[in-house]
Amino acid sequence: MAKNENVKDGVIFPVGDKNVAYQDVFTGQSYLQGLVNDPDVSVGVGNVTFEPGCRNNWHIHHNGFQILLVTGGEGWYQEDGQPARRLHPGDVVVTKDGVKHWHGATKDSWLSHVAITAGTPEWLEPVDDAHYDALD
């Protein structure tokens, strides 16, 4: 049994539906619940939930940023050229414009975070299994 199974039922915000729109830039299954759906607001806000082992591809936000508010479970965040950082509930991650990074759940735990995103994402290569499996 995976750690933090309760995250799959929603922690603060609903889990949402399977993240079909972005499934080609994730390894494993994620879920997405949009939280702000106002056309006059140019910042995306969504609750993203990752099954154990799920992570997104390396990516860059152009002309913007991304803020992650970790609400449940355990995960990883890594910027290119830096060591991976383990994430826990209450952690805040700020990714500045143009920084290549990825984030996702640990191998054995669910993860939930609110993503506040501005700008245009450029999706890059997947985080390869050897790199991910070496994290601990």
C-alpha angles and dihedrals in degrees: 000000000000123000119256094020089163089073090073089068094053127269107211100341130034117275093232128202130319106289095246095154092063101028092115091062096046130075105217130001125318133173129216132203116181111221103183117043102170115131090208092061114081095196121088117222120187142157108234120193122192126200115225110291094017119131138156127244123265107279145170129217110219121203090002146041144241129233120192121199108193110218104169147002127011131293150149136258122187135177118204111273093013131097116262116263120219112231127216133174110291095029118131122204123192116195113190128215114292098011115137110224148139137207138190148128126306117254093261105031142065117238132202127186138162110236118206107191136179129177131024122311121224108204116213138175124327120260098257120237095242092056093044095044090053092061116103 
